[in-house]
Amino acid sequence: MIETLTKPKRLYQEIGLKLYEELSDSRFSVGDKLPPERDIAENLGVSRAVVREALIMLELMGLVEVRKGSGIYLIKQPTESLPKKEFESSVDKNDVGPFEMMQARQLLESHVAEFAATQATKKDIMKMRNALELEKQNIEETDNNHDADKLFHLAIAEATQNSVLVDLVENLWERREKSPMWKQLHRHIIDQTYRKQWLVDHEDILLAIQQKKPDAARNAMWRHLENVKDTLLLLSEHQSPNFDGYLFSSNPVQI
């Protein structure tokens, strides 16, 4: 067992540390396949999303390798690559797990959309429409640029006429763009057809805001970010192409 380390500040890091300790105890040899995510999640009493984040962290540390459609394999044991206590220096303690970040966005932006539906001006609506037109263009041209997605969400925040809410939404997007965890997750996502569904979601949100229907706007944004979470889990799935998506099948918050 490795020496006691400072307890990580984020749950995925705590789970990653437990897995790291198991790997450094030589319970696995290089080339071994790690247990399925579902089993790890049940054994540790956490959600599958947290386990996915912990495995992404170990992947960034160069200890495991994701093999699409097969699973996750140990490619280097901690004792070979990381002296004791270097776990702490190898982990960005400020980096948020992608699914934890999505949950925060879902809670915040659903209510931002609700409020925007009561405050939006014609100018705000036009900014949202322009963002969607750019998004359509990017999809048609198979452009991997996601700036239009960000522009749309920020336009909704700006429509609240509340600078604090704008700052909060913008901060989450900036953290996403700087996140090594988020970038690593997306390296496993090749299929881009999901963007068409997200565009439909955006159109539903815009319609609710334009019609000044706060409840509909909140629900539409919640459903959209739920779809985003499900899509990211499905498309980054490494074990089976028939992922059951059970993790977010029920919402922890009533909308």
C-alpha positions in Angstrom: 0.0 0.0 0.0 1.3 3.5 -0.8 1.9 6.0 1.9 -1.1 8.0 3.1 -1.7 11.0 0.9 -3.6 14.2 1.3 -7.3 13.4 0.6 -8.2 14.7 -2.8 -10.7 17.6 -3.0 -12.9 16.0 -5.7 -14.7 12.7 -5.7 -13.3 11.4 -9.0 -9.8 12.1 -7.6 -10.6 10.2 -4.4 -11.8 7.2 -6.5 -8.8 7.5 -8.8 -6.6 7.4 -5.7 -8.2 4.2 -4.5 -7.7 2.6 -8.0 -4.2 3.9 -8.0 -3.5 2.2 -4.7 -4.9 -1.1 -6.0 -2.7 -0.9 -9.1 0.4 -0.1 -7.0 -0.3 -3.1 -4.8 0.4 -5.2 -7.8 -3.1 -6.7 -7.9 -2.8 -6.3 -11.6 0.0 -6.9 -14.1 0.8 -4.8 -17.1 -1.5 -5.9 -19.9 -4.3 -6.9 -17.5 -7.9 -5.7 -18.2 -9.4 -3.7 -15.4 -12.9 -4.7 -14.0 -15.9 -3.3 -15.7 -17.0 0.2 -14.7 -20.3 -1.1 -13.3 -18.4 -3.5 -11.0 -16.0 -0.8 -9.8 -18.9 1.6 -9.2 -20.9 -1.0 -7.2 -17.8 -2.0 -5.1 -17.0 1.6 -4.2 -20.5 2.9 -3.8 -20.3 5.7 -6.4 -21.9 6.4 -9.7 -20.6 5.1 -13.0 -19.9 8.7 -14.1 -17.5 9.2 -11.3 -15.7 6.0 -12.2 -15.5 7.1 -15.8 -13.8 10.3 -14.6 -11.4 8.5 -12.3 -10.3 6.3 -15.2 -9.9 9.3 -17.5 -7.5 10.7 -14.8 -5.5 7.5 -14.7 -5.4 7.6 -18.5 -3.9 11.1 -18.4 -1.3 9.8 -15.9 -0.2 7.3 -18.5 -1.2 4.3 -16.4 -4.1 2.8 -18.3 -5.2 2.7 -22.0 -8.7 2.8 -23.3 -9.4 0.3 -26.1 -12.7 1.1 -27.8 -15.2 -1.7 -27.7 -12.9 -3.8 -25.4 -12.2 -2.1 -22.1 -9.4 -0.4 -20.1 -6.0 -2.0 -19.7 -3.1 -1.4 -17.4 -0.1 -0.3 -19.4 2.2 0.9 -16.6 2.1 0.2 -12.9 2.4 3.2 -10.6 5.6 1.8 -9.0 7.3 1.8 -12.4 6.4 5.4 -13.3 5.5 7.3 -10.2 7.5 7.4 -6.9 5.4 7.4 -3.8 3.4 10.7 -3.2 3.9 11.8 -6.8 0.3 10.9 -7.3 -0.5 14.3 -5.8 1.8 16.2 -8.2 0.5 14.2 -11.2 -3.1 15.3 -10.6 -4.5 18.7 -11.4 -6.5 19.2 -8.2 -8.4 22.1 -9.7 -9.7 20.2 -12.7 -13.3 19.3 -12.5 -14.7 16.0 -13.8 -16.7 16.4 -17.1 -19.8 14.9 -15.7 -19.7 16.8 -12.5 -19.3 19.9 -14.6 -22.3 18.9 -16.7 -24.4 18.5 -13.6 -23.5 22.0 -12.4 -24.3 23.4 -15.8 -27.7 21.6 -15.7 -28.7 23.0 -12.4 -27.5 26.5 -13.2 -28.5 26.9 -16.8 -31.9 25.4 -16.6 -32.8 28.3 -14.2 -30.9 30.8 -16.2 -33.1 29.8 -19.2 -36.2 30.1 -17.1 -35.3 33.6 -16.0 -34.2 34.6 -19.5 -37.7 33.8 -20.8 -39.0 36.6 -18.6 -36.3 39.2 -19.5 -35.2 38.6 -23.1 -35.4 41.4 -25.6 -35.7 41.3 -29.4 -32.0 41.9 -29.6 -31.3 38.9 -27.3 -33.6 36.7 -29.4 -31.7 37.8 -32.5 -28.3 36.9 -30.9 -29.6 33.4 -30.1 -30.9 33.0 -33.7 -27.6 34.1 -35.1 -25.8 31.6 -32.9 -28.1 28.8 -34.1 -27.5 29.8 -37.8 -23.8 29.5 -37.2 -24.3 26.2 -35.5 -26.3 24.9 -38.5 -23.5 26.1 -40.9 -20.8 24.3 -38.8 -22.8 21.1 -38.9 -23.5 21.2 -42.6 -19.8 21.9 -43.3 -18.7 19.2 -40.8 -16.8 21.9 -39.0 -15.6 20.7 -35.6 -15.8 24.2 -34.2 -18.1 24.4 -31.2 -18.0 28.2 -30.7 -21.7 28.5 -31.8 -22.7 26.2 -29.0 -21.0 28.4 -26.5 -22.4 31.6 -28.1 -25.9 30.3 -27.8 -25.6 29.5 -24.1 -24.0 32.8 -23.3 -26.7 34.6 -25.3 -29.3 33.0 -23.0 -27.3 34.1 -19.9 -27.0 37.6 -21.3 -30.8 37.7 -21.9 -31.3 37.6 -18.1 -29.8 41.1 -17.9 -27.9 39.9 -14.9 -24.1 40.2 -15.1 -23.5 37.8 -12.2 -25.4 35.0 -14.0 -23.4 35.8 -17.2 -20.1 35.5 -15.3 -21.2 32.2 -13.7 -22.1 30.6 -17.1 -19.1 32.0 -18.8 -16.8 30.6 -16.0 -18.1 27.1 -16.5 -17.4 27.3 -20.2 -13.9 28.6 -19.6 -13.2 25.8 -17.1 -14.4 23.3 -19.7 -12.2 24.7 -22.4 -9.1 24.6 -20.1 -9.9 21.1 -18.6 -7.5 18.3 -19.5 -10.2 15.9 -18.3 -12.7 17.3 -20.7 -10.2 17.1 -23.6 -9.3 13.5 -22.8 -13.0 12.5 -22.7 -13.5 14.0 -26.2 -10.5 12.2 -27.7 -12.6 9.1 -27.5 -15.6 10.7 -29.3 -15.4 10.3 -33.1 -19.1 10.3 -34.1 -20.3 13.9 -34.5 -23.9 13.2 -35.6 -25.1 13.9 -32.0 -24.7 17.6 -32.9 -27.8 17.5 -35.0 -29.9 16.4 -31.9 -28.3 19.2 -29.8 -29.3 21.7 -32.5 -32.9 20.5 -32.2 -32.6 20.9 -28.4 -31.4 24.5 -28.9 -34.2 25.3 -31.2 -36.7 24.1 -28.5 -35.0 26.3 -25.9 -35.1 29.3 -28.2 -38.8 28.8 -29.0 -39.7 28.6 -25.3 -37.7 31.8 -24.5 -39.2 33.6 -27.5 -42.7 32.7 -26.4 -41.9 33.9 -22.9 -42.7 30.5 -21.3 -40.3 30.2 -18.3 -41.3 26.7 -17.3 -40.9 25.4 -20.8 -37.5 27.1 -21.2 -36.3 25.6 -17.9 -37.5 22.1 -18.9 -36.1 22.4 -22.4 -32.6 23.4 -21.1 -32.7 20.6 -18.5 -33.6 18.0 -21.2 -30.9 19.3 -23.5 -28.1 19.0 -20.9 -29.5 15.6 -19.9 -29.1 14.6 -23.5 -25.5 16.0 -23.5 -24.6 13.9 -20.5 -26.2 10.7 -21.9 -24.5 11.3 -25.3 -21.0 11.9 -23.7 -21.4 8.7 -21.7 -22.6 6.7 -24.7 -20.0 7.9 -27.2 -17.1 7.6 -24.7 -18.1 4.1 -23.7 -15.2 1.8 -24.1 -16.6 -1.6 -23.0 -19.6 -2.3 -25.1 -21.4 -0.6 -28.1 -24.7 -1.5 -26.3 -24.3 0.8 -23.3 -27.5 0.8 -21.4 -27.4 4.5 -20.4 -29.0 3.7 -17.0 -26.9 6.2 -15.1 -29.0 9.2 -15.8 -32.3 7.4 -16.4 -33.9 9.4 -13.5 -33.4 13.0 -12.5 -32.3 13.7 -8.9 -34.0 17.1 -9.1 -37.6 17.7 -9.8 -38.1 20.3 -12.5 
